[in-house]
Amino acid sequence: MPSNHFVYMPPQQPLCIVYEDDDLLVIDKPAGLLSVPGRLPEHHDSAYLRAVEKYPHAKITHRLDMATSGILMFAKHLGI
């Protein structure tokens, strides 16, 4: 009987920064990487956690499905 157990194997290349200024960080999220951490510890690697490593105050503004590649934007600080 085939197993339906999902094994998360995200791409390991560093985030590709497309644009950055004092307020925004824009990356090119590769397919296979979660936008935000999953519930299980083995699903925590994500674009969000990778961004927060370099920009501790980064806040995600939207998400893309794991299988979708594309532009993902982060706010670098809370607006007023």
All heavy atoms as a GROMACS GRO file, in nm:
protein
  633
    1MET      N    1   0.085  -0.118   0.000
    1MET     CA    2   0.000   0.000   0.000
    1MET      C    3   0.090   0.125   0.000
    1MET      O    4   0.180   0.136   0.082
    1MET     CB    5  -0.090  -0.002   0.124
    1MET     CG    6  -0.177   0.119   0.137
    1MET     SD    7  -0.287   0.108   0.278
    1MET     CE    8  -0.427   0.032   0.200
    2PRO      N    9   0.068   0.220  -0.091
    2PRO     CA   10   0.152   0.340  -0.096
    2PRO      C   11   0.131   0.429   0.027
    2PRO      O   12   0.022   0.440   0.080
    2PRO     CB   13   0.108   0.412  -0.223
    2PRO     CG   14  -0.018   0.348  -0.267
    2PRO     CD   15  -0.032   0.218  -0.196
    3SER      N   16   0.239   0.493   0.067
    3SER     CA   17   0.234   0.584   0.182
    3SER      C   18   0.198   0.723   0.135
    3SER      O   19   0.249   0.772   0.035
    3SER     CB   20   0.370   0.587   0.252
    3SER     OG   21   0.370   0.688   0.350
    4ASN      N   22   0.108   0.788   0.206
    4ASN     CA   23   0.069   0.926   0.176
    4ASN      C   24   0.140   1.024   0.267
    4ASN      O   25   0.101   1.139   0.278
    4ASN     CB   26  -0.082   0.944   0.188
    4ASN     CG   27  -0.156   0.871   0.079
    4ASN    OD1   28  -0.104   0.852  -0.030
    4ASN    ND2   29  -0.276   0.827   0.109
    5HIS      N   30   0.246   0.980   0.336
    5HIS     CA   31   0.320   1.064   0.429
    5HIS      C   32   0.400   1.168   0.351
    5HIS      O   33   0.485   1.135   0.270
    5HIS     CB   34   0.411   0.978   0.517
    5HIS     CG   35   0.487   1.058   0.617
    5HIS    ND1   36   0.426   1.120   0.724
    5HIS    CD2   37   0.619   1.087   0.625
    5HIS    CE1   38   0.518   1.184   0.794
    5HIS    NE2   39   0.635   1.166   0.736
    6PHE      N   40   0.374   1.294   0.377
    6PHE     CA   41   0.442   1.405   0.311
    6PHE      C   42   0.581   1.426   0.373
    6PHE      O   43   0.595   1.431   0.495
    6PHE     CB   44   0.359   1.532   0.326
    6PHE     CG   45   0.428   1.656   0.281
    6PHE    CD1   46   0.450   1.680   0.147
    6PHE    CD2   47   0.474   1.748   0.374
    6PHE    CE1   48   0.515   1.795   0.105
    6PHE    CE2   49   0.540   1.862   0.334
    6PHE     CZ   50   0.560   1.886   0.199
    7VAL      N   51   0.683   1.436   0.291
    7VAL     CA   52   0.819   1.465   0.337
    7VAL      C   53   0.856   1.602   0.281
    7VAL      O   54   0.865   1.620   0.159
    7VAL     CB   55   0.919   1.358   0.291
    7VAL    CG1   56   1.060   1.395   0.334
    7VAL    CG2   57   0.880   1.221   0.345
    8TYR      N   58   0.877   1.698   0.369
    8TYR     CA   59   0.911   1.834   0.330
    8TYR      C   60   1.060   1.843   0.303
    8TYR      O   61   1.142   1.822   0.391
    8TYR     CB   62   0.869   1.931   0.441
    8TYR     CG   63   0.895   2.077   0.413
    8TYR    CD1   64   0.861   2.134   0.292
    8TYR    CD2   65   0.951   2.158   0.510
    8TYR    CE1   66   0.883   2.269   0.267
    8TYR    CE2   67   0.973   2.292   0.488
    8TYR     CZ   68   0.938   2.347   0.366
    8TYR     OH   69   0.960   2.481   0.343
    9MET      N   70   1.096   1.874   0.179
    9MET     CA   71   1.235   1.889   0.139
    9MET      C   72   1.250   2.021   0.064
    9MET      O   73   1.257   2.023  -0.059
    9MET     CB   74   1.277   1.770   0.053
    9MET     CG   75   1.274   1.638   0.129
    9MET     SD   76   1.318   1.494   0.030
    9MET     CE   77   1.473   1.540  -0.038
   10PRO      N   78   1.255   2.134   0.138
   10PRO     CA   79   1.260   2.264   0.072
   10PRO      C   80   1.394   2.288   0.003
   10PRO      O   81   1.496   2.232   0.043
   10PRO     CB   82   1.241   2.362   0.188
   10PRO     CG   83   1.295   2.290   0.307
   10PRO     CD   84   1.261   2.145   0.283
   11PRO      N   85   1.394   2.372  -0.102
   11PRO     CA   86   1.520   2.409  -0.165
   11PRO      C   87   1.611   2.477  -0.063
   11PRO      O   88   1.562   2.549   0.025
   11PRO     CB   89   1.478   2.507  -0.275
   11PRO     CG   90   1.330   2.510  -0.276
   11PRO     CD   91   1.279   2.439  -0.157
   12GLN      N   92   1.739   2.456  -0.073
   12GLN     CA   93   1.832   2.507   0.027
   12GLN      C   94   1.906   2.634  -0.014
   12GLN      O   95   1.983   2.687   0.064
   12GLN     CB   96   1.932   2.397   0.065
   12GLN     CG   97   1.867   2.280   0.135
   12GLN     CD   98   1.792   2.322   0.261
   12GLN    OE1   99   1.848   2.383   0.351
   12GLN    NE2  100   1.663   2.291   0.267
   13GLN      N  101   1.885   2.682  -0.136
   13GLN     CA  102   1.955   2.803  -0.176
   13GLN      C  103   1.907   2.922  -0.094
   13GLN      O  104   1.794   2.924  -0.047
   13GLN     CB  105   1.938   2.832  -0.326
   13GLN     CG  106   1.799   2.877  -0.368
   13GLN     CD  107   1.715   2.766  -0.425
   13GLN    OE1  108   1.733   2.649  -0.395
   13GLN    NE2  109   1.620   2.801  -0.508
   14PRO      N  110   1.995   3.021  -0.072
   14PRO     CA  111   1.956   3.141   0.004
   14PRO      C  112   1.842   3.215  -0.066
   14PRO      O  113   1.823   3.201  -0.187
   14PRO     CB  114   2.083   3.226   0.006
   14PRO     CG  115   2.193   3.137  -0.036
   14PRO     CD  116   2.132   3.026  -0.116
   15LEU      N  117   1.771   3.296   0.011
   15LEU     CA  118   1.664   3.377  -0.049
   15LEU      C  119   1.722   3.471  -0.154
   15LEU      O  120   1.827   3.532  -0.133
   15LEU     CB  121   1.594   3.460   0.058
   15LEU     CG  122   1.512   3.385   0.162
   15LEU    CD1  123   1.451   3.484   0.261
   15LEU    CD2  124   1.403   3.303   0.096
   16CYS      N  125   1.652   3.483  -0.264
   16CYS     CA  126   1.691   3.575  -0.371
   16CYS      C  127   1.614   3.706  -0.348
   16CYS      O  128   1.492   3.710  -0.363
   16CYS     CB  129   1.656   3.516  -0.507
   16CYS     SG  130   1.687   3.629  -0.644
   17ILE      N  131   1.687   3.811  -0.309
   17ILE     CA  132   1.624   3.940  -0.284
   17ILE      C  133   1.609   4.014  -0.416
   17ILE      O  134   1.707   4.036  -0.488
   17ILE     CB  135   1.707   4.023  -0.183
   17ILE    CG1  136   1.711   3.950  -0.049
   17ILE    CG2  137   1.648   4.163  -0.168
   17ILE    CD1  138   1.803   4.013   0.054
   18VAL      N  139   1.485   4.048  -0.450
   18VAL     CA  140   1.452   4.117  -0.574
   18VAL      C  141   1.456   4.268  -0.555
   18VAL      O  142   1.499   4.342  -0.642
   18VAL     CB  143   1.313   4.072  -0.624
   18VAL    CG1  144   1.270   4.150  -0.746
   18VAL    CG2  145   1.311   3.923  -0.650
   19TYR      N  146   1.411   4.312  -0.437
   19TYR     CA  147   1.405   4.456  -0.408
   19TYR      C  148   1.412   4.474  -0.257
   19TYR      O  149   1.360   4.393  -0.181
   19TYR     CB  150   1.274   4.516  -0.461
   19TYR     CG  151   1.256   4.662  -0.426
   19TYR    CD1  152   1.318   4.761  -0.500
   19TYR    CD2  153   1.178   4.699  -0.317
   19TYR    CE1  154   1.303   4.895  -0.466
   19TYR    CE2  155   1.162   4.832  -0.283
   19TYR     CZ  156   1.225   4.929  -0.359
   19TYR     OH  157   1.211   5.061  -0.325
   20GLU      N  158   1.476   4.584  -0.216
   20GLU     CA  159   1.481   4.616  -0.074
   20GLU      C  160   1.497   4.766  -0.059
   20GLU      O  161   1.572   4.830  -0.132
   20GLU     CB  162   1.602   4.545  -0.010
   20GLU     CG  163   1.617   4.574   0.136
   20GLU     CD  164   1.736   4.502   0.199
   20GLU    OE1  165   1.808   4.430   0.129
   20GLU    OE2  166   1.754   4.522   0.320
   21ASP      N  167   1.422   4.822   0.036
   21ASP     CA  168   1.442   4.961   0.076
   21ASP      C  169   1.423   4.968   0.227
   21ASP      O  170   1.425   4.865   0.294
   21ASP     CB  171   1.351   5.058  -0.002
   21ASP     CG  172   1.202   5.039   0.023
   21ASP    OD1  173   1.163   4.979   0.126
   21ASP    OD2  174   1.122   5.086  -0.061
   22ASP      N  175   1.406   5.088   0.282
   22ASP     CA  176   1.393   5.101   0.428
   22ASP      C  177   1.267   5.036   0.483
   22ASP      O  178   1.261   5.004   0.601
   22ASP     CB  179   1.394   5.249   0.467
   22ASP     CG  180   1.529   5.314   0.445
   22ASP    OD1  181   1.630   5.241   0.435
   22ASP    OD2  182   1.533   5.438   0.438
   23ASP      N  183   1.166   5.018   0.398
   23ASP     CA  184   1.036   4.969   0.443
   23ASP      C  185   1.002   4.828   0.398
   23ASP      O  186   0.927   4.758   0.465
   23ASP     CB  187   0.925   5.062   0.396
   23ASP     CG  188   0.944   5.204   0.446
   23ASP    OD1  189   0.969   5.220   0.567
   23ASP    OD2  190   0.934   5.298   0.364
   24LEU      N  191   1.053   4.785   0.282
   24LEU     CA  192   1.011   4.660   0.220
   24LEU      C  193   1.128   4.567   0.189
   24LEU      O  194   1.239   4.612   0.159
   24LEU     CB  195   0.939   4.687   0.087
   24LEU     CG  196   0.812   4.770   0.092
   24LEU    CD1  197   0.764   4.798  -0.050
   24LEU    CD2  198   0.705   4.697   0.170
   25LEU      N  199   1.097   4.440   0.191
   25LEU     CA  200   1.186   4.336   0.142
   25LEU      C  201   1.103   4.251   0.047
   25LEU      O  202   0.995   4.204   0.084
   25LEU     CB  203   1.237   4.250   0.258
   25LEU     CG  204   1.319   4.128   0.221
   25LEU    CD1  205   1.452   4.169   0.158
   25LEU    CD2  206   1.343   4.040   0.342
   26VAL      N  207   1.150   4.234  -0.075
   26VAL     CA  208   1.080   4.155  -0.175
   26VAL      C  209   1.172   4.042  -0.219
   26VAL      O  210   1.287   4.068  -0.258
   26VAL     CB  211   1.038   4.241  -0.296
   26VAL    CG1  212   0.964   4.157  -0.400
   26VAL    CG2  213   0.952   4.358  -0.251
   27ILE      N  214   1.124   3.920  -0.211
   27ILE     CA  215   1.205   3.804  -0.249
   27ILE      C  216   1.137   3.726  -0.362
   27ILE      O  217   1.016   3.740  -0.385
   27ILE     CB  218   1.231   3.709  -0.130
   27ILE    CG1  219   1.101   3.643  -0.083
   27ILE    CG2  220   1.301   3.782  -0.016
   27ILE    CD1  221   1.120   3.517  -0.002
   28ASP      N  222   1.215   3.643  -0.427
   28ASP     CA  223   1.164   3.549  -0.526
   28ASP      C  224   1.158   3.413  -0.457
   28ASP      O  225   1.260   3.347  -0.440
   28ASP     CB  226   1.256   3.546  -0.647
   28ASP     CG  227   1.205   3.458  -0.758
   28ASP    OD1  228   1.091   3.407  -0.748
   28ASP    OD2  229   1.278   3.440  -0.857
   29LYS      N  230   1.038   3.375  -0.410
   29LYS     CA  231   1.022   3.248  -0.336
   29LYS      C  232   1.026   3.132  -0.434
   29LYS      O  233   0.950   3.128  -0.530
   29LYS     CB  234   0.890   3.246  -0.259
   29LYS     CG  235   0.876   3.121  -0.171
   29LYS     CD  236   0.736   3.101  -0.120
   29LYS     CE  237   0.647   3.025  -0.212
   29LYS     NZ  238   0.684   2.887  -0.243
   30PRO      N  239   1.117   3.036  -0.410
   30PRO     CA  240   1.119   2.920  -0.498
   30PRO      C  241   1.005   2.823  -0.468
   30PRO      O  242   0.956   2.816  -0.355
   30PRO     CB  243   1.254   2.856  -0.467
   30PRO     CG  244   1.283   2.895  -0.326
   30PRO     CD  245   1.222   3.032  -0.308
   31ALA      N  246   0.964   2.749  -0.568
   31ALA     CA  247   0.866   2.642  -0.548
   31ALA      C  248   0.925   2.542  -0.450
   31ALA      O  249   1.045   2.516  -0.451
   31ALA     CB  250   0.833   2.575  -0.680
   32GLY      N  251   0.841   2.489  -0.362
   32GLY     CA  252   0.884   2.388  -0.267
   32GLY      C  253   0.917   2.442  -0.130
   32GLY      O  254   0.940   2.366  -0.037
   33LEU      N  255   0.921   2.575  -0.115
   33LEU     CA  256   0.949   2.638   0.014
   33LEU      C  257   0.819   2.695   0.069
   33LEU      O  258   0.747   2.766  -0.002
   33LEU     CB  259   1.052   2.750  -0.003
   33LEU     CG  260   1.091   2.828   0.123
   33LEU    CD1  261   1.161   2.738   0.223
   33LEU    CD2  262   1.179   2.947   0.086
   34LEU      N  263   0.789   2.664   0.195
   34LEU     CA  264   0.671   2.722   0.258
   34LEU      C  265   0.689   2.872   0.276
   34LEU      O  266   0.800   2.920   0.301
   34LEU     CB  267   0.649   2.659   0.396
   34LEU     CG  268   0.603   2.513   0.398
   34LEU    CD1  269   0.618   2.455   0.539
   34LEU    CD2  270   0.460   2.502   0.350
   35SER      N  271   0.582   2.949   0.266
   35SER     CA  272   0.588   3.093   0.292
   35SER      C  273   0.601   3.120   0.441
   35SER      O  274   0.675   3.210   0.482
   35SER     CB  275   0.461   3.163   0.241
   35SER     OG  276   0.456   3.161   0.101
   36VAL      N  277   0.529   3.045   0.522
   36VAL     CA  278   0.533   3.056   0.669
   36VAL      C  279   0.556   2.918   0.726
   36VAL      O  280   0.530   2.817   0.661
   36VAL     CB  281   0.402   3.119   0.725
   36VAL    CG1  282   0.385   3.261   0.676
   36VAL    CG2  283   0.281   3.036   0.690
   37PRO      N  284   0.604   2.909   0.850
   37PRO     CA  285   0.630   2.777   0.910
   37PRO      C  286   0.504   2.690   0.918
   37PRO      O  287   0.394   2.740   0.943
   37PRO     CB  288   0.679   2.811   1.051
   37PRO     CG  289   0.722   2.952   1.046
   37PRO     CD  290   0.638   3.018   0.941
   38GLY      N  291   0.524   2.561   0.897
   38GLY     CA  292   0.416   2.465   0.917
   38GLY      C  293   0.403   2.433   1.065
   38GLY      O  294   0.483   2.476   1.147
   39ARG      N  295   0.302   2.355   1.100
   39ARG     CA  296   0.277   2.321   1.241
   39ARG      C  297   0.381   2.226   1.298
   39ARG      O  298   0.418   2.237   1.414
   39ARG     CB  299   0.138   2.261   1.257
   39ARG     CG  300   0.028   2.364   1.251
   39ARG     CD  301  -0.104   2.297   1.264
   39ARG     NE  302  -0.143   2.260   1.128
   39ARG     CZ  303  -0.264   2.238   1.087
   39ARG    NH1  304  -0.363   2.244   1.172
   39ARG    NH2  305  -0.290   2.209   0.963
   40LEU      N  306   0.425   2.131   1.220
   40LEU     CA  307   0.522   2.032   1.269
   40LEU      C  308   0.663   2.090   1.266
   40LEU      O  309   0.696   2.168   1.178
   40LEU     CB  310   0.516   1.906   1.183
   40LEU     CG  311   0.383   1.832   1.180
   40LEU    CD1  312   0.388   1.716   1.082
   40LEU    CD2  313   0.347   1.782   1.319
   41PRO      N  314   0.746   2.052   1.362
   41PRO     CA  315   0.884   2.104   1.366
   41PRO      C  316   0.961   2.081   1.235
   41PRO      O  317   1.037   2.166   1.193
   41PRO     CB  318   0.948   2.027   1.482
   41PRO     CG  319   0.834   1.986   1.568
   41PRO     CD  320   0.718   1.964   1.476
   42GLU      N  321   0.938   1.968   1.171
   42GLU     CA  322   1.009   1.940   1.045
   42GLU      C  323   0.959   2.024   0.928
   42GLU      O  324   1.016   2.020   0.820
   42GLU     CB  325   1.005   1.790   1.012
   42GLU     CG  326   0.866   1.733   0.994
   42GLU     CD  327   0.806   1.674   1.122
   42GLU    OE1  328   0.842   1.715   1.233
   42GLU    OE2  329   0.721   1.585   1.107
   43HIS      N  330   0.854   2.102   0.951
   43HIS     CA  331   0.798   2.190   0.847
   43HIS      C  332   0.823   2.338   0.880
   43HIS      O  333   0.755   2.426   0.826
   43HIS     CB  334   0.649   2.167   0.830
   43HIS     CG  335   0.614   2.028   0.788
   43HIS    ND1  336   0.488   1.976   0.804
   43HIS    CD2  337   0.687   1.928   0.733
   43HIS    CE1  338   0.486   1.850   0.761
   43HIS    NE2  339   0.607   1.820   0.718
   44HIS      N  340   0.917   2.367   0.968
   44HIS     CA  341   0.939   2.506   1.010
   44HIS      C  342   1.020   2.588   0.911
   44HIS      O  343   1.005   2.710   0.906
   44HIS     CB  344   1.003   2.510   1.148
   44HIS     CG  345   0.902   2.493   1.257
   44HIS    ND1  346   0.928   2.520   1.387
   44HIS    CD2  347   0.772   2.452   1.255
   44HIS    CE1  348   0.820   2.496   1.461
   44HIS    NE2  349   0.726   2.454   1.382
   45ASP      N  350   1.108   2.526   0.833
   45ASP     CA  351   1.187   2.603   0.736
   45ASP      C  352   1.090   2.673   0.641
   45ASP      O  353   1.002   2.611   0.582
   45ASP     CB  354   1.281   2.512   0.659
   45ASP     CG  355   1.377   2.590   0.569
   45ASP    OD1  356   1.388   2.714   0.583
   45ASP    OD2  357   1.441   2.525   0.484
   46SER      N  358   1.104   2.804   0.629
   46SER     CA  359   1.010   2.881   0.547
   46SER      C  360   1.075   3.011   0.503
   46SER      O  361   1.177   3.054   0.559
   46SER     CB  362   0.884   2.912   0.628
   46SER     OG  363   0.917   2.993   0.740
   47ALA      N  364   1.015   3.075   0.405
   47ALA     CA  365   1.063   3.205   0.359
   47ALA      C  366   1.059   3.305   0.474
   47ALA      O  367   1.152   3.384   0.492
   47ALA     CB  368   0.978   3.254   0.242
   48TYR      N  369   0.954   3.301   0.555
   48TYR     CA  370   0.942   3.393   0.667
   48TYR      C  371   1.059   3.377   0.765
   48TYR      O  372   1.124   3.475   0.802
   48TYR     CB  373   0.809   3.372   0.739
   48TYR     CG  374   0.802   3.449   0.869
   48TYR    CD1  375   0.789   3.587   0.869
   48TYR    CD2  376   0.812   3.384   0.991
   48TYR    CE1  377   0.786   3.659   0.988
   48TYR    CE2  378   0.808   3.454   1.110
   48TYR     CZ  379   0.795   3.591   1.108
   48TYR     OH  380   0.794   3.662   1.225
   49LEU      N  381   1.087   3.254   0.809
   49LEU     CA  382   1.195   3.235   0.906
   49LEU      C  383   1.331   3.269   0.848
   49LEU      O  384   1.418   3.321   0.917
   49LEU     CB  385   1.193   3.093   0.961
   49LEU     CG  386   1.078   3.063   1.056
   49LEU    CD1  387   1.087   2.920   1.109
   49LEU    CD2  388   1.074   3.161   1.172
   50ARG      N  389   1.350   3.243   0.720
   50ARG     CA  390   1.476   3.282   0.656
   50ARG      C  391   1.490   3.434   0.650
   50ARG      O  392   1.599   3.487   0.671
   50ARG     CB  393   1.485   3.222   0.516
   50ARG     CG  394   1.501   3.070   0.517
   50ARG     CD  395   1.512   3.016   0.377
   50ARG     NE  396   1.511   2.871   0.374
   50ARG     CZ  397   1.534   2.799   0.265
   50ARG    NH1  398   1.561   2.859   0.150
   50ARG    NH2  399   1.530   2.668   0.271
   51ALA      N  400   1.381   3.504   0.624
   51ALA     CA  401   1.384   3.651   0.621
   51ALA      C  402   1.411   3.708   0.761
   51ALA      O  403   1.490   3.801   0.776
   51ALA     CB  404   1.254   3.707   0.565
   52VAL      N  405   1.347   3.650   0.862
   52VAL     CA  406   1.362   3.699   1.000
   52VAL      C  407   1.505   3.680   1.051
   52VAL      O  408   1.550   3.755   1.136
   52VAL     CB  409   1.258   3.633   1.092
   52VAL    CG1  410   1.287   3.657   1.239
   52VAL    CG2  411   1.119   3.685   1.058
   53GLU      N  412   1.577   3.582   0.998
   53GLU     CA  413   1.717   3.564   1.039
   53GLU      C  414   1.799   3.690   1.012
   53GLU      O  415   1.884   3.727   1.090
   53GLU     CB  416   1.780   3.446   0.965
   53GLU     CG  417   1.734   3.311   1.016
   53GLU     CD  418   1.795   3.196   0.936
   53GLU    OE1  419   1.879   3.220   0.845
   53GLU    OE2  420   1.757   3.082   0.963
   54LYS      N  421   1.773   3.754   0.899
   54LYS     CA  422   1.848   3.874   0.860
   54LYS      C  423   1.776   4.003   0.899
   54LYS      O  424   1.839   4.104   0.928
   54LYS     CB  425   1.874   3.873   0.709
   54LYS     CG  426   1.965   3.985   0.664
   54LYS     CD  427   2.006   3.969   0.521
   54LYS     CE  428   2.101   4.083   0.481
   54LYS     NZ  429   2.141   4.076   0.344
   55TYR      N  430   1.643   3.999   0.900
   55TYR     CA  431   1.560   4.116   0.931
   55TYR      C  432   1.465   4.078   1.044
   55TYR      O  433   1.351   4.037   1.020
   55TYR     CB  434   1.481   4.160   0.808
   55TYR     CG  435   1.568   4.185   0.688
   55TYR    CD1  436   1.588   4.086   0.592
   55TYR    CD2  437   1.632   4.307   0.670
   55TYR    CE1  438   1.669   4.108   0.482
   55TYR    CE2  439   1.714   4.330   0.561
   55TYR     CZ  440   1.732   4.230   0.468
   55TYR     OH  441   1.813   4.253   0.359
   56PRO      N  442   1.509   4.088   1.170
   56PRO     CA  443   1.431   4.037   1.284
   56PRO      C  444   1.290   4.095   1.298
   56PRO      O  445   1.205   4.031   1.358
   56PRO     CB  446   1.516   4.074   1.406
   56PRO     CG  447   1.654   4.093   1.352
   56PRO     CD  448   1.639   4.141   1.212
   57HIS      N  449   1.264   4.213   1.244
   57HIS     CA  450   1.132   4.273   1.258
   57HIS      C  451   1.043   4.251   1.135
   57HIS      O  452   0.934   4.308   1.127
   57HIS     CB  453   1.146   4.423   1.286
   57HIS     CG  454   1.221   4.451   1.412
   57HIS    ND1  455   1.172   4.419   1.537
   57HIS    CD2  456   1.344   4.502   1.433
   57HIS    CE1  457   1.261   4.452   1.629
   57HIS    NE2  458   1.367   4.502   1.568
   58ALA      N  459   1.088   4.171   1.040
   58ALA     CA  460   1.012   4.148   0.916
   58ALA      C  461   0.875   4.086   0.946
   58ALA      O  462   0.862   3.999   1.032
   58ALA     CB  463   1.090   4.057   0.822
   59LYS      N  464   0.775   4.135   0.875
   59LYS     CA  465   0.638   4.084   0.885
   59LYS      C  466   0.592   4.045   0.744
   59LYS      O  467   0.605   4.124   0.650
   59LYS     CB  468   0.542   4.190   0.941
   59LYS     CG  469   0.583   4.245   1.076
   59LYS     CD  470   0.578   4.139   1.182
   59LYS     CE  471   0.621   4.198   1.316
   59LYS     NZ  472   0.670   4.100   1.406
   60ILE      N  473   0.538   3.927   0.731
   60ILE     CA  474   0.492   3.883   0.600
   60ILE      C  475   0.362   3.954   0.565
   60ILE      O  476   0.278   3.976   0.653
   60ILE     CB  477   0.479   3.729   0.596
   60ILE    CG1  478   0.468   3.680   0.453
   60ILE    CG2  479   0.366   3.682   0.682
   60ILE    CD1  480   0.501   3.534   0.436
   61THR      N  481   0.346   3.993   0.440
   61THR     CA  482   0.227   4.067   0.399
   61THR      C  483   0.127   3.979   0.325
   61THR      O  484   0.011   4.016   0.313
   61THR     CB  485   0.264   4.186   0.310
   61THR    OG1  486   0.328   4.138   0.191
   61THR    CG2  487   0.356   4.282   0.383
   62HIS      N  488   0.171   3.865   0.273
   62HIS     CA  489   0.083   3.771   0.203
   62HIS      C  490   0.156   3.638   0.194
   62HIS      O  491   0.272   3.628   0.235
   62HIS     CB  492   0.046   3.823   0.064
   62HIS     CG  493   0.163   3.836  -0.028
   62HIS    ND1  494   0.190   3.745  -0.126
   62HIS    CD2  495   0.263   3.927  -0.033
   62HIS    CE1  496   0.301   3.780  -0.190
   62HIS    NE2  497   0.348   3.890  -0.135
   63ARG      N  498   0.091   3.536   0.143
   63ARG     CA  499   0.154   3.405   0.130
   63ARG      C  500   0.134   3.351  -0.011
   63ARG      O  501   0.044   3.392  -0.082
   63ARG     CB  502   0.093   3.306   0.229
   63ARG     CG  503   0.113   3.348   0.373
   63ARG     CD  504   0.064   3.246   0.471
   63ARG     NE  505  -0.080   3.226   0.460
   63ARG     CZ  506  -0.150   3.144   0.534
   63ARG    NH1  507  -0.090   3.070   0.625
   63ARG    NH2  508  -0.279   3.132   0.520
   64LEU      N  509   0.220   3.258  -0.046
   64LEU     CA  510   0.206   3.180  -0.168
   64LEU      C  511   0.203   3.033  -0.129
   64LEU      O  512   0.268   2.993  -0.031
   64LEU     CB  513   0.324   3.204  -0.263
   64LEU     CG  514   0.340   3.344  -0.320
   64LEU    CD1  515   0.472   3.355  -0.396
   64LEU    CD2  516   0.224   3.378  -0.411
   65ASP      N  517   0.132   2.952  -0.204
   65ASP     CA  518   0.132   2.808  -0.178
   65ASP      C  519   0.274   2.754  -0.188
   65ASP      O  520   0.357   2.807  -0.263
   65ASP     CB  521   0.044   2.735  -0.280
   65ASP     CG  522  -0.104   2.760  -0.260
   65ASP    OD1  523  -0.142   2.803  -0.150
   65ASP    OD2  524  -0.180   2.738  -0.356
   66MET      N  525   0.302   2.647  -0.116
   66MET     CA  526   0.435   2.589  -0.116
   66MET      C  527   0.483   2.556  -0.257
   66MET      O  528   0.598   2.583  -0.292
   66MET     CB  529   0.438   2.462  -0.030
   66MET     CG  530   0.575   2.399  -0.022
   66MET     SD  531   0.576   2.242   0.065
   66MET     CE  532   0.486   2.138  -0.049
   67ALA      N  533   0.397   2.500  -0.340
   67ALA     CA  534   0.437   2.458  -0.474
   67ALA      C  535   0.448   2.574  -0.573
   67ALA      O  536   0.494   2.555  -0.685
   67ALA     CB  537   0.337   2.356  -0.527
   68THR      N  538   0.410   2.694  -0.530
   68THR     CA  539   0.411   2.810  -0.618
   68THR      C  540   0.538   2.891  -0.597
   68THR      O  541   0.575   2.923  -0.486
   68THR     CB  542   0.289   2.900  -0.587
   68THR    OG1  543   0.171   2.822  -0.605
   68THR    CG2  544   0.284   3.021  -0.677
   69SER      N  545   0.603   2.925  -0.709
   69SER     CA  546   0.715   3.018  -0.701
   69SER      C  547   0.662   3.157  -0.735
   69SER      O  548   0.560   3.170  -0.801
   69SER     CB  549   0.825   2.979  -0.801
   69SER     OG  550   0.778   2.988  -0.933
   70GLY      N  551   0.730   3.259  -0.685
   70GLY     CA  552   0.686   3.394  -0.717
   70GLY      C  553   0.734   3.497  -0.617
   70GLY      O  554   0.811   3.466  -0.525
   71ILE      N  555   0.688   3.616  -0.635
   71ILE     CA  556   0.730   3.730  -0.554
   71ILE      C  557   0.656   3.730  -0.420
   71ILE      O  558   0.534   3.717  -0.415
   71ILE     CB  559   0.702   3.862  -0.630
   71ILE    CG1  560   0.778   3.863  -0.762
   71ILE    CG2  561   0.735   3.982  -0.545
   71ILE    CD1  562   0.928   3.853  -0.748
   72LEU      N  563   0.732   3.745  -0.313
   72LEU     CA  564   0.678   3.748  -0.177
   72LEU      C  565   0.732   3.873  -0.110
   72LEU      O  566   0.852   3.901  -0.115
   72LEU     CB  567   0.724   3.622  -0.103
   72LEU     CG  568   0.656   3.583   0.026
   72LEU    CD1  569   0.506   3.563   0.008
   72LEU    CD2  570   0.718   3.456   0.081
   73MET      N  571   0.643   3.951  -0.047
   73MET     CA  572   0.681   4.078   0.011
   73MET      C  573   0.671   4.074   0.164
   73MET      O  574   0.578   4.018   0.219
   73MET     CB  575   0.590   4.189  -0.042
   73MET     CG  576   0.628   4.326   0.005
   73MET     SD  577   0.543   4.465  -0.076
   73MET     CE  578   0.380   4.406  -0.104
   74PHE      N  579   0.767   4.140   0.228
   74PHE     CA  580   0.772   4.153   0.373
   74PHE      C  581   0.781   4.301   0.409
   74PHE      O  582   0.854   4.376   0.344
   74PHE     CB  583   0.895   4.084   0.432
   74PHE     CG  584   0.898   3.936   0.408
   74PHE    CD1  585   0.951   3.885   0.291
   74PHE    CD2  586   0.850   3.849   0.504
   74PHE    CE1  587   0.955   3.749   0.269
   74PHE    CE2  588   0.854   3.712   0.482
   74PHE     CZ  589   0.907   3.662   0.365
   75ALA      N  590   0.710   4.341   0.513
   75ALA     CA  591   0.726   4.475   0.570
   75ALA      C  592   0.842   4.466   0.667
   75ALA      O  593   0.855   4.370   0.742
   75ALA     CB  594   0.599   4.518   0.642
   76LYS      N  595   0.928   4.567   0.668
   76LYS     CA  596   1.043   4.564   0.758
   76LYS      C  597   1.011   4.619   0.897
   76LYS      O  598   1.092   4.603   0.988
   76LYS     CB  599   1.159   4.644   0.697
   76LYS     CG  600   1.227   4.571   0.584
   76LYS     CD  601   1.343   4.656   0.539
   76LYS     CE  602   1.450   4.574   0.478
   76LYS     NZ  603   1.562   4.660   0.437
   77HIS      N  604   0.898   4.683   0.912
   77HIS     CA  605   0.856   4.735   1.042
   77HIS      C  606   0.706   4.759   1.039
   77HIS      O  607   0.644   4.758   0.933
   77HIS     CB  608   0.930   4.865   1.078
   77HIS     CG  609   0.923   4.969   0.971
   77HIS    ND1  610   0.817   5.053   0.956
   77HIS    CD2  611   1.009   4.999   0.870
   77HIS    CE1  612   0.837   5.132   0.853
   77HIS    NE2  613   0.952   5.102   0.799
   78LEU      N  614   0.647   4.777   1.154
   78LEU     CA  615   0.503   4.805   1.162
   78LEU      C  616   0.476   4.948   1.120
   78LEU      O  617   0.550   5.039   1.159
   78LEU     CB  618   0.451   4.780   1.304
   78LEU     CG  619   0.455   4.638   1.353
   78LEU    CD1  620   0.411   4.631   1.498
   78LEU    CD2  621   0.368   4.548   1.268
   79GLY      N  622   0.372   4.968   1.043
   79GLY     CA  623   0.333   5.103   1.004
   79GLY      C  624   0.265   5.176   1.118
   79GLY      O  625   0.227   5.116   1.219
   80ILE      N  626   0.250   5.303   1.102
   80ILE     CA  627   0.184   5.384   1.205
   80ILE      C  628   0.037   5.397   1.174
   80ILE      O  629  -0.006   5.405   1.066
   80ILE     CB  630   0.249   5.523   1.214
   80ILE    CG1  631   0.393   5.508   1.258
   80ILE    CG2  632   0.172   5.613   1.309
   80ILE    CD1  633   0.473   5.636   1.262
   0.00000   0.00000   0.00000
